[in-house]
Amino acid sequence: MDGPSDDPLRDDRPDRPDGPVRPNLFLRIAAVMAGAVLIWSSLSLLNDLLPVEPGGGGDLTHWMNALVAFALAVPMVWAARRYLDRRPWSGLGLTGPCEACWPFLVGALSWLLPAALGLGIALVLGASVTPSAPAAQIVLSLLVLTLLVLLYEAVPEELIFRGYLFRNLSTALSAWLAVVAQAVLFTLWGTGLWVFGNGWEVLAERLPLFFGMGLVLGGIRLVTGNVWACVGFHLAFQVAAQALLTWVLFEVDGLDTVMGTVFLLPFVLGLTVTMMFVRDTGIWSGRVPDPVEG
């Protein structure tokens, strides 16, 4: 009888000579992708059970979506890592709270610094961003929004795509190809959910957004080796976008100019800023083994 395959895409060699063979790489990825689709698509069904219309302003539905997404996504990845990968949690690139502070800050600044440059350009071009609520209300709303984004988007999505999926892909593909592959999966997932909920007219807008974001976040994950850097970048982007566009905290005049500067420059310059902070360009070739011991 032939032994386990040497094909890295199969990745089915047992941890020990007498140990069980873990599932095929494609099956592991498909299982987690299916879980991610089920979690977020099921939220629309749960929303129908609440007496409040779904919204993005911190209402009851928003809180429920955030708590359910977090409560289901994190255990799903933990279970997949333990029972499908049979590898330690630490291998995903998630450090402890103390070690996470610097990567998280690097990720956030990698979005905020280019965005600040973009805001300056937008103001010079005639755009304006003015508060539309009292200062105390804006501060409180931003704190609530930050928590909601962490629970609903930044932590669950980064844990799944730049944590679990990127880690598994990088064992079988060159690093740059793993970045592209996880970006494609992120695009299929995110765009698919938007099309499902809003129709095909959102495809042209959402597809490049998710793919571009997936590439930048994948690059940040590769360069820093830490998922918390991706969480910081994702958090800064989502908080700014929702504060300006859906929470009605600011009045924006010249929205197209703001979108083309504040929200475009971080995707163009974000990875470069990350490299400047960590003083490393990362290793973009070769596969990265996933050892049994962390």
C-alpha positions as CSV (number, residue, x, y, z in Angstrom):
1,M,0.0,0.0,0.0
2,D,1.3,3.5,-0.9
3,G,2.1,5.8,2.0
4,P,0.7,9.3,2.4
5,S,1.1,11.6,-0.6
6,D,4.1,13.9,-0.9
7,D,2.0,16.5,-2.7
8,P,2.0,19.6,-0.5
9,L,-1.6,20.4,-1.5
10,R,-2.8,17.2,0.1
11,D,-0.9,17.8,3.3
12,D,-2.2,14.5,4.7
13,R,0.8,13.2,6.4
14,P,0.1,12.0,10.0
15,D,1.6,13.9,12.9
16,R,3.1,10.6,14.2
17,P,3.8,7.3,12.3
18,D,0.9,5.7,14.2
19,G,-1.2,8.8,14.2
20,P,-4.4,9.7,12.3
21,V,-4.2,11.3,8.9
22,R,-5.7,14.8,9.0
23,P,-8.2,15.9,6.3
24,N,-7.1,17.1,2.9
25,L,-6.1,20.8,2.8
26,F,-8.9,21.5,0.3
27,L,-11.5,19.9,2.7
28,R,-10.2,21.9,5.6
29,I,-10.5,25.2,3.7
30,A,-13.9,24.3,2.3
31,A,-15.2,23.5,5.7
32,V,-14.1,26.8,7.2
33,M,-15.4,28.7,4.2
34,A,-18.7,27.0,4.4
35,G,-18.9,27.8,8.1
36,A,-18.1,31.5,7.4
37,V,-20.9,31.6,4.8
38,L,-23.4,30.0,7.1
39,I,-22.6,32.3,10.1
40,W,-23.0,35.6,8.2
41,S,-25.9,34.4,6.0
42,S,-27.8,33.2,9.0
43,L,-27.7,36.6,10.5
44,S,-30.3,37.8,8.0
45,L,-32.7,35.1,9.3
46,L,-32.1,36.1,12.9
47,N,-32.7,39.8,12.0
48,D,-36.2,38.9,11.0
49,L,-36.9,37.8,14.6
50,L,-36.2,41.2,16.0
51,P,-38.7,44.1,16.0
52,V,-36.0,46.5,14.9
53,E,-35.1,47.1,11.2
54,P,-31.5,46.1,10.5
55,G,-29.2,49.1,10.5
56,G,-25.7,50.3,11.1
57,G,-26.2,52.8,13.9
58,G,-25.6,50.6,17.0
59,D,-29.2,49.5,17.3
60,L,-30.4,46.2,18.7
61,T,-29.9,44.3,15.4
62,H,-26.4,45.6,15.0
63,W,-25.4,44.4,18.5
64,M,-27.0,41.0,17.9
65,N,-25.2,40.6,14.6
66,A,-21.9,41.5,16.2
67,L,-22.3,39.2,19.2
68,V,-23.5,36.2,17.2
69,A,-20.8,36.6,14.6
70,F,-18.1,36.7,17.2
71,A,-19.6,34.0,19.4
72,L,-19.8,31.6,16.4
73,A,-16.7,32.5,14.3
74,V,-14.1,32.3,17.1
75,P,-15.1,28.8,18.3
76,M,-15.4,27.6,14.7
77,V,-11.8,28.5,14.0
78,W,-10.7,27.1,17.3
79,A,-12.4,23.8,16.5
80,A,-11.0,23.7,13.0
81,R,-7.5,24.4,14.2
82,R,-7.7,21.6,16.8
83,Y,-9.7,18.9,15.1
84,L,-9.0,19.5,11.4
85,D,-5.5,21.0,11.4
86,R,-4.4,19.2,14.6
87,R,-2.0,22.1,15.2
88,P,-1.5,24.6,18.1
89,W,-3.6,27.8,18.2
90,S,-0.3,29.9,18.4
91,G,0.5,28.8,14.8
92,L,-2.2,31.1,13.4
93,G,-0.2,34.3,14.2
94,L,-2.2,35.4,17.2
95,T,0.0,36.6,20.0
96,G,-1.1,37.3,23.6
97,P,-2.6,40.7,24.7
98,C,0.8,42.3,25.6
99,E,2.6,41.1,22.4
100,A,-0.5,42.2,20.3
101,C,-0.3,45.9,21.1
102,W,2.5,46.8,18.8
103,P,1.3,44.9,15.7
104,F,-2.2,46.2,16.3
105,L,-0.9,49.7,16.4
106,V,1.2,49.2,13.3
107,G,-1.9,48.0,11.4
108,A,-4.1,50.9,12.6
109,L,-1.4,53.5,11.7
110,S,-0.9,51.8,8.3
111,W,-4.5,52.9,7.5
112,L,-4.7,56.1,9.5
113,L,-1.5,57.8,8.3
114,P,-2.3,57.5,4.5
115,A,-6.0,58.4,5.3
116,A,-4.8,61.6,7.1
117,L,-2.7,62.4,4.0
118,G,-5.8,61.8,1.9
119,L,-7.9,64.0,4.1
120,G,-5.5,66.8,3.7
121,I,-5.6,66.4,-0.1
122,A,-9.4,66.3,-0.1
123,L,-9.6,69.5,1.9
124,V,-7.3,71.2,-0.5
125,L,-9.5,70.1,-3.3
126,G,-12.5,71.7,-1.7
127,A,-14.1,68.8,0.2
128,S,-15.2,69.3,3.8
129,V,-16.0,67.0,6.8
130,T,-17.8,68.7,9.6
131,P,-19.4,67.3,12.8
132,S,-23.1,66.9,12.8
133,A,-23.5,65.9,16.4
134,P,-22.2,67.2,19.8
135,A,-18.6,66.3,20.6
136,A,-19.6,64.1,23.6
137,Q,-22.1,62.2,21.4
138,I,-19.4,61.7,18.7
139,V,-16.9,60.4,21.2
140,L,-19.4,58.0,22.8
141,S,-20.6,56.8,19.4
142,L,-17.1,56.1,18.1
143,L,-16.3,54.1,21.2
144,V,-19.5,52.0,20.7
145,L,-18.7,51.7,17.0
146,T,-15.2,50.5,17.7
147,L,-16.4,47.7,19.9
148,L,-19.1,46.7,17.4
149,V,-16.5,46.6,14.5
150,L,-14.1,44.5,16.6
151,L,-16.8,42.0,17.4
152,Y,-18.7,41.9,14.0
153,E,-16.0,42.4,11.4
154,A,-12.4,43.0,12.4
155,V,-11.7,40.0,14.7
156,P,-13.9,37.3,13.2
157,E,-13.0,38.1,9.6
158,E,-9.3,38.4,10.2
159,L,-9.2,35.3,12.3
160,I,-10.8,33.3,9.5
161,F,-9.1,34.7,6.4
162,R,-5.7,36.1,7.5
163,G,-5.5,33.6,10.4
164,Y,-6.8,30.2,9.6
165,L,-7.1,30.3,5.8
166,F,-3.8,32.2,5.2
167,R,-1.9,29.9,7.5
168,N,-3.1,26.7,5.8
169,L,-2.6,28.1,2.3
170,S,0.9,29.2,3.1
171,T,1.9,25.6,3.9
172,A,1.2,24.5,0.3
173,L,1.7,27.7,-1.7
174,S,4.4,30.3,-2.1
175,A,3.8,33.2,0.3
176,W,2.8,35.6,-2.5
177,L,0.4,33.1,-3.9
178,A,-1.1,32.4,-0.5
179,V,-1.8,36.2,-0.2
180,V,-3.6,36.1,-3.6
181,A,-5.5,32.9,-2.8
182,Q,-6.9,34.2,0.5
183,A,-7.8,37.5,-1.1
184,V,-9.8,35.5,-3.8
185,L,-11.6,33.5,-1.0
186,F,-12.3,36.8,0.9
187,T,-13.7,38.3,-2.3
188,L,-15.9,35.4,-3.0
189,W,-17.2,35.3,0.5
190,G,-17.8,39.0,1.0
191,T,-19.1,39.9,-2.5
192,G,-21.3,36.8,-2.5
193,L,-23.0,37.9,0.8
194,W,-23.5,41.4,-0.6
195,V,-25.0,40.1,-3.8
196,F,-27.2,37.7,-1.9
197,G,-28.5,40.5,0.3
198,N,-28.7,43.4,-2.2
199,G,-28.7,42.0,-5.7
200,W,-26.2,41.9,-8.6
201,E,-26.0,45.7,-8.9
202,V,-23.5,45.8,-6.0
203,L,-21.1,43.4,-7.7
204,A,-19.1,46.1,-9.6
205,E,-18.5,48.1,-6.4
206,R,-17.9,45.3,-3.9
207,L,-15.8,42.9,-5.9
208,P,-12.8,45.3,-6.3
209,L,-13.2,46.5,-2.8
210,F,-13.0,43.1,-1.2
211,F,-10.2,41.9,-3.5
212,G,-8.1,45.0,-2.9
213,M,-8.7,44.9,0.8
214,G,-7.8,41.1,0.9
215,L,-4.5,41.7,-0.9
216,V,-3.5,44.5,1.4
217,L,-4.5,42.7,4.5
218,G,-2.8,39.5,3.3
219,G,0.4,41.5,2.6
220,I,0.3,43.0,6.1
221,R,-0.2,39.5,7.5
222,L,2.8,38.2,5.6
223,V,5.1,41.1,6.5
224,T,4.2,41.3,10.2
225,G,3.5,37.6,10.8
226,N,0.7,38.7,13.1
227,V,-3.0,38.7,12.6
228,W,-3.4,41.6,15.1
229,A,-1.8,44.0,12.6
230,C,-4.6,43.0,10.2
231,V,-7.2,43.6,12.9
232,G,-5.8,47.1,13.5
233,F,-6.0,48.0,9.8
234,H,-9.4,46.5,9.4
235,L,-10.7,48.3,12.5
236,A,-9.5,51.7,11.4
237,F,-11.0,51.4,8.0
238,Q,-14.4,50.2,9.1
239,V,-14.7,52.7,12.0
240,A,-13.9,55.6,9.6
241,A,-16.2,54.3,6.9
242,Q,-19.2,53.7,9.1
243,A,-18.7,56.9,11.1
244,L,-18.7,59.0,7.9
245,L,-21.3,57.0,5.8
246,T,-23.8,55.3,8.1
247,W,-23.7,56.7,11.6
248,V,-24.5,60.3,10.6
249,L,-21.8,61.7,12.9
250,F,-20.3,63.9,10.3
251,E,-21.5,65.8,7.3
252,V,-19.4,65.2,4.2
253,D,-19.3,67.7,1.3
254,G,-17.5,66.3,-1.7
255,L,-18.0,62.7,-0.9
256,D,-16.5,61.4,-4.2
257,T,-13.3,63.4,-3.4
258,V,-13.1,62.0,0.1
259,M,-13.7,58.4,-1.2
260,G,-11.0,58.9,-3.8
261,T,-8.4,60.2,-1.3
262,V,-9.1,59.2,2.3
263,F,-10.3,55.7,1.5
264,L,-8.1,55.0,-1.5
265,L,-4.7,56.0,-0.3
266,P,-4.5,53.5,2.6
267,F,-5.0,50.7,0.2
268,V,-2.3,52.1,-2.1
269,L,0.2,53.0,0.7
270,G,-0.8,50.9,3.6
271,L,1.5,47.9,3.0
272,T,4.4,50.3,2.4
273,V,3.7,52.1,5.7
274,T,3.7,48.7,7.5
275,M,7.0,47.8,6.0
276,M,8.5,51.1,7.2
277,F,7.2,50.4,10.8
278,V,8.5,46.9,11.0
279,R,11.6,47.6,8.9
280,D,11.1,44.4,6.9
281,T,9.6,43.6,3.5
282,G,8.7,40.0,4.3
283,I,9.6,36.8,2.5
284,W,7.3,36.5,-0.5
285,S,8.6,33.1,-1.8
286,G,8.6,29.6,-0.4
287,R,6.1,27.7,1.8
288,V,5.9,28.0,5.6
289,P,5.6,24.7,7.5
290,D,3.0,24.4,10.2
291,P,4.7,22.3,12.9
292,V,2.8,20.2,15.4
293,E,4.5,22.0,18.3
294,G,4.0,25.7,18.6
